[in-house]
Amino acid sequence: MTIPEGTADTDGGSAGAPRAIRSFVLRQGRLSPAQQRACEALLPRYGVPAGTPLEWRAIFARSAPVVLEIGFGMGETTATIAAAQPHVDFLGVEMHLPGVGALLRRLDEAKLANVRIVRADAVDVVAMIQSDSLAGIHVYFPDPWPKKRHHKRRLLQAPFVHDLAMRLAPGGYLHVATDWAPYADEILAVMAAEPLLANTSDGFAPRPTWRPLTKFEQRGIARGHAVFDMLFTKRPA
């Protein structure tokens, strides 16, 4: 479920000023007629406008655990997990419009009522989430930015991991998966260094049963690519 437009970049600023991490890079992607129709017809129903106060009961019209997914790509995994857990609400964050359209079609076809979509920078979305309010966070196959000079663009750096941990309720989980070994080592070290989080395994974790194998992942495994899961929980207050 690699996100087509990437998952991290930096904003430009004045000379010498620090640049803030962004959670995406917009790249060209072809929006199919079906995806276009889905965005026009279904986004008013499933979408949460950027900047909207994130009050879960108002957004989902019920009180239930909420899981945040950052970068859902084409929505295959999101829809599968949501269908298997109707008692949980999911907020998916994605900027790639073809992916938004694809997930909207999946939600409509499966008649899923427990997913909402916000098309915005995930860094901004996380900043609007109340502390201790999430049951879980999924970050699956973020852009690894493999070139060394681009490592500063990676999303899962210590400050952002801390922000994610702050939004988890005690006992809530942060689940990350990547197929890029050097990035996996870096993410594991960053998560292990976050004092609010505790690793559920001794190192990398087995793939949880709730995360299905995507077609992309299956192709990679067939070619001998390893996939690394990291599953941490928030320590008690």
RAZIFEN-V636659 format. One record per pair of residues at least 6 apart in sequence whose C-alpha atoms are under 7 Angstrom apart, sorted by the first residue. I is the first residue (numbers start at 1). J is the second residue. D is the distance in whole Angstrom. If there is no record, write none. Layout:
BEGIN
i->{I:I}
j->{J:J}
d->{D:D}
END
This chain:
BEGIN
i->{1:1:1:1:1:2:2:2:2:3:3:3:3:3:4:5:5:5:5:5:6:6:6:7:7:7:7:7:7:7:8:8:8:8:8:8:8:8:8:9:9:9:9:9:9:10:10:10:10:10:11:11:11:11:12:13:21:21:22:22:23:23:23:23:24:26:29:30:31:35:35:35:36:38:38:38:39:42:46:46:47:47:47:48:48:48:49:50:50:50:54:54:57:60:64:64:64:65:65:65:65:66:66:66:66:66:66:67:67:67:67:67:67:67:68:68:68:68:68:68:69:69:69:69:69:69:70:70:70:70:70:70:71:71:71:72:72:72:72:73:73:74:74:74:74:75:75:75:77:77:79:79:81:81:82:82:83:86:88:89:89:90:90:90:91:91:91:92:92:92:93:93:93:93:93:94:94:94:94:95:95:129:130:131:131:131:132:132:132:132:132:133:133:133:134:134:134:134:135:135:135:135:136:136:136:136:137:137:137:138:138:138:139:139:139:140:140:140:141:141:141:142:144:144:144:145:145:156:157:158:161:162:165:165:165:168:169:170:170:170:170:171:171:171:171:172:172:173:173:173:173:174:174:174:175:175:175:176:176:176:177:177:177:177:178:178:178:178:179:179:179:179:184:188:191:192:196:196:197:197:197:197:198:198:198:198:199:199:199:200:200:200:204:204:204:205:205:205:206:207}
j->{73:140:141:214:216:73:141:142:143:71:72:73:142:143:73:24:25:26:27:96:24:25:143:23:24:25:71:142:143:155:21:22:23:24:25:143:153:154:155:21:22:23:24:25:153:19:20:21:22:153:19:20:21:22:19:19:153:155:121:123:121:122:123:155:121:96:98:98:98:98:101:102:101:101:104:105:101:104:116:117:116:117:118:116:117:118:118:118:119:120:128:129:63:114:87:88:89:88:89:134:135:88:89:90:134:135:136:89:90:91:134:135:136:137:90:91:92:136:137:138:91:92:93:137:138:139:92:93:94:122:138:139:93:94:139:78:92:93:94:94:99:99:100:102:103:99:102:103:212:214:106:107:210:211:90:114:112:114:114:114:115:114:115:116:115:116:117:116:117:118:117:118:119:120:122:100:118:119:120:119:120:167:167:166:167:168:166:167:168:169:170:167:168:169:167:168:169:172:168:169:172:173:168:172:173:174:173:174:175:174:175:176:175:176:177:176:177:178:177:178:179:178:154:180:183:151:154:187:190:190:191:194:196:197:234:234:234:234:235:236:237:233:234:235:236:233:234:231:232:233:234:231:232:233:230:231:232:229:230:231:227:228:229:230:184:227:228:229:225:226:227:228:228:230:197:199:234:235:232:233:234:235:232:233:234:235:231:232:233:231:232:233:228:229:230:229:230:231:229:229}
d->{6:7:6:7:6:6:5:6:7:6:7:5:7:7:7:7:5:5:5:6:5:5:5:5:4:7:7:5:5:7:7:5:4:5:6:7:5:5:5:6:5:6:6:6:5:6:6:5:5:6:5:6:7:7:6:6:6:7:7:6:6:6:6:6:7:7:7:7:5:6:4:6:6:5:6:6:5:6:5:6:6:5:6:7:6:5:6:6:7:6:7:6:5:7:7:6:6:5:6:7:6:6:5:6:5:5:7:6:5:6:6:6:5:5:6:5:6:6:5:6:6:5:6:6:5:6:6:5:7:6:6:5:6:5:7:7:6:7:6:7:5:4:7:6:6:6:6:5:6:7:7:7:6:7:7:7:7:6:7:5:6:6:5:6:6:5:6:6:5:6:6:5:6:7:6:7:7:5:7:5:6:7:6:5:4:7:6:5:5:4:7:6:6:5:6:5:6:7:6:6:5:7:7:5:5:6:6:5:6:6:5:6:6:5:7:6:5:6:6:4:7:7:6:7:6:6:6:6:7:6:7:6:6:7:7:7:7:5:6:5:6:6:5:6:6:5:6:7:6:4:6:6:5:6:6:5:7:6:5:7:7:6:4:6:6:6:5:7:7:6:4:6:6:7:7:7:6:6:6:5:5:6:5:5:6:6:6:4:7:6:5:7:6:6:5:5:5:6:6:6}
END
